[in-house]
Amino acid sequence: MPDLTTTWRPKFPILASKTYLINNSLGAMPASVRDAFAEYTDLWAGEGVVAWDKWVPLVAETARVLEDIIHAPHGSMTMFQNATNAIAAILSCLEFEAPRNEIVYCAGEFPTVEYILDAQRRAGAEIVRVGDDPLVFPAEELLAAITDRTCLVVISHVLFRTAELVDPRPFVEQAHSLGALVVLDAYQSMGSVPFDVTELDVDFLIGGSVKWLCGGPGAGYLYAHPKLVDRLEPRTAGWFSHARPFGFEPPPIEYAEGAGRFVGGTPNIPAYYQAREGYRIIREVGVEAIRAQARRQSQLVYDGALERGFQVNSPKDFDRRGNHVTVNLPGAEQMKNELIRRGFIVDYRPGAGIRIAPHFYNTDDECRAMLDEMVAIRRELGL
């Protein structure tokens, strides 16, 4: 396997001064983002309103890089400000009419998903929240909860607390056999776990750029299956959802073709300049290569944590795990704070522990150093 660190470490400034192992929370910034922002500001400064001639195509151009990463047909993805807005757009296409008005999801979903799904009660949806332990994915219970009353199933590809990797296929098959749609939250898998979105046959995929894609905040994305998209009519439609946004035509709206109908209001252009830098790097490195390196490094973290007497709240089998490992111990939040003070960057999730997430630009020695520093802090602070 090629040595990815030799080529890529110099392209991420933070790695020169810190041991950065929290890439499942905020990926390191590519140095090229500075030039991307300069391109954006120079265009705005020099062209003014004429800059829209280049900014409008940027939305689809940025999404196209993601389409390449997950083997999606061109035109099936569009950009959003964040994953919350993306799933809100999907929900706005649905009519929660009994008896098919149930939304099914699990207790381990990210809070933004839980909040926005729970809010659909006011629109007539029945919310079925499966399980009560966010550290355990209740696969059998979830399958059983999908019935002919279900209109939508929402699942994460990789659970954000534990890094459990979920195979969506059984849930997609069950949902489709009963006439329900499936949303896959790929926030924790996009850029870290290779997959083909058409092979998974999900109806929608959402996520954002903050984590493994190294795209920073402000850029989310949505995939809609080509067989489905042209009959969807989002109520959250804005002027960019129209087939001719600069035609300024009165209602009723003529929806843009494909995923463009979901864009809504004015796109977050500067964030797309920024995000595109990370996307291009991930596409060039290749998610298969990233996953191969993670197999070694996440196992090093997993085994090393157990050897040092820490609790691990992630699946043991790498094929059932994303690319981060959650390590717990008494005083874990205090441990996290002290690690950051010493230049070892991780984060902490209540009830789960410290998340350690090496990426393709990290070294094995950094993984070992992180664990050794945890041992030293535990001894010094009496944790």
SULHUWO-V830855 format. One record per residue. N is the residue number from 0. RES is the residue in one small letter. PHI is phi in whole degrees, -180 to 180 (999 if undefined). Layout:
n=<N N>
res=<RES RES>
phi=<PHI PHI>
This chain:
n=<0 1 2 3 4 5 6 7 8 9 10 11 12 13 14 15 16 17 18 19 20 21 22 23 24 25 26 27 28 29 30 31 32 33 34 35 36 37 38 39 40 41 42 43 44 45 46 47 48 49 50 51 52 53 54 55 56 57 58 59 60 61 62 63 64 65 66 67 68 69 70 71 72 73 74 75 76 77 78 79 80 81 82 83 84 85 86 87 88 89 90 91 92 93 94 95 96 97 98 99 100 101 102 103 104 105 106 107 108 109 110 111 112 113 114 115 116 117 118 119 120 121 122 123 124 125 126 127 128 129 130 131 132 133 134 135 136 137 138 139 140 141 142 143 144 145 146 147 148 149 150 151 152 153 154 155 156 157 158 159 160 161 162 163 164 165 166 167 168 169 170 171 172 173 174 175 176 177 178 179 180 181 182 183 184 185 186 187 188 189 190 191 192 193 194 195 196 197 198 199 200 201 202 203 204 205 206 207 208 209 210 211 212 213 214 215 216 217 218 219 220 221 222 223 224 225 226 227 228 229 230 231 232 233 234 235 236 237 238 239 240 241 242 243 244 245 246 247 248 249 250 251 252 253 254 255 256 257 258 259 260 261 262 263 264 265 266 267 268 269 270 271 272 273 274 275 276 277 278 279 280 281 282 283 284 285 286 287 288 289 290 291 292 293 294 295 296 297 298 299 300 301 302 303 304 305 306 307 308 309 310 311 312 313 314 315 316 317 318 319 320 321 322 323 324 325 326 327 328 329 330 331 332 333 334 335 336 337 338 339 340 341 342 343 344 345 346 347 348 349 350 351 352 353 354 355 356 357 358 359 360 361 362 363 364 365 366 367 368 369 370 371 372 373 374 375 376 377 378 379 380 381 382>
res=<m p d l t t t w r p k f p i l a s k t y l i n n s l g a m p a s v r d a f a e y t d l w a g e g v v a w d k w v p l v a e t a r v l e d i i h a p h g s m t m f q n a t n a i a a i l s c l e f e a p r n e i v y c a g e f p t v e y i l d a q r r a g a e i v r v g d d p l v f p a e e l l a a i t d r t c l v v i s h v l f r t a e l v d p r p f v e q a h s l g a l v v l d a y q s m g s v p f d v t e l d v d f l i g g s v k w l c g g p g a g y l y a h p k l v d r l e p r t a g w f s h a r p f g f e p p p i e y a e g a g r f v g g t p n i p a y y q a r e g y r i i r e v g v e a i r a q a r r q s q l v y d g a l e r g f q v n s p k d f d r r g n h v t v n l p g a e q m k n e l i r r g f i v d y r p g a g i r i a p h f y n t d d e c r a m l d e m v a i r r e l g l>
phi=<999 -65 -81 -70 -66 -59 -77 -102 -55 -63 -88 -129 -56 -63 -70 -76 -126 -137 -89 -103 -130 -132 -75 -85 -114 -148 -63 -63 -78 -66 -59 -69 -61 -59 -67 -64 -65 -63 -60 -64 -69 -64 -67 -63 -64 -90 -113 60 -63 -65 -58 -60 -62 -100 -73 -60 -66 -61 -60 -70 -64 -68 -61 -64 -64 -66 -59 -64 -66 -110 60 -91 -60 -63 95 -95 -126 -143 -96 -136 -74 -163 -69 -62 -64 -66 -71 -62 -64 -63 -60 -71 -87 -100 -114 -88 -104 -62 -87 -91 -139 -94 -110 -115 -157 -111 -64 -86 -68 -65 -53 -60 -69 -60 -63 -72 -69 -62 -67 -73 -57 -68 -97 103 -80 -98 -104 -111 -99 -93 82 -135 -111 -68 -94 -126 -86 -87 -60 -66 -66 -66 -59 -68 -77 -83 -131 -74 -92 -82 -105 -149 -120 -121 -136 -91 -73 -129 -75 -71 -79 -101 72 -64 -94 -100 -84 -75 -57 -61 -77 -65 -61 -64 -63 -66 -65 -110 85 -99 -101 -129 -108 -105 -86 -103 -56 -93 -114 -62 90 -127 -124 -70 -160 -113 -65 -73 -69 -70 65 -73 -82 -139 -138 -129 169 -147 -104 -65 -96 -62 -78 56 -103 74 -78 97 -135 -105 -153 -141 -111 -126 -58 -57 -72 -111 -62 -74 -106 -96 -130 -65 -74 -85 -59 -124 -67 -81 -81 -79 -60 -135 -58 -91 -85 52 -91 -75 -65 -77 -68 -102 -63 -61 -70 64 -68 -59 -66 -91 -58 82 -85 -55 -67 -84 -56 -60 -66 -75 -59 -66 -65 -59 -64 -65 -58 -62 -66 -61 -63 -70 -65 95 -66 -62 -67 -63 -67 -63 -67 -64 -57 -75 -75 -69 -69 -60 -67 -60 -67 -65 -66 -65 -61 -92 87 -92 -86 -116 -105 -129 -58 -71 -77 -59 -69 -111 -132 -73 -97 -115 -129 -102 -115 -123 -168 -58 74 -61 -67 -64 -60 -59 -62 -72 -59 -63 -58 -92 92 -105 -95 -139 -138 -135 -122 -54 80 -119 131 -88 -97 -119 -139 -71 -119 -63 -95 -90 -107 -60 -62 -65 -63 -66 -62 -60 -66 -64 -66 -63 -63 -63 -67 -58 -68 -70 -96 69 -81>
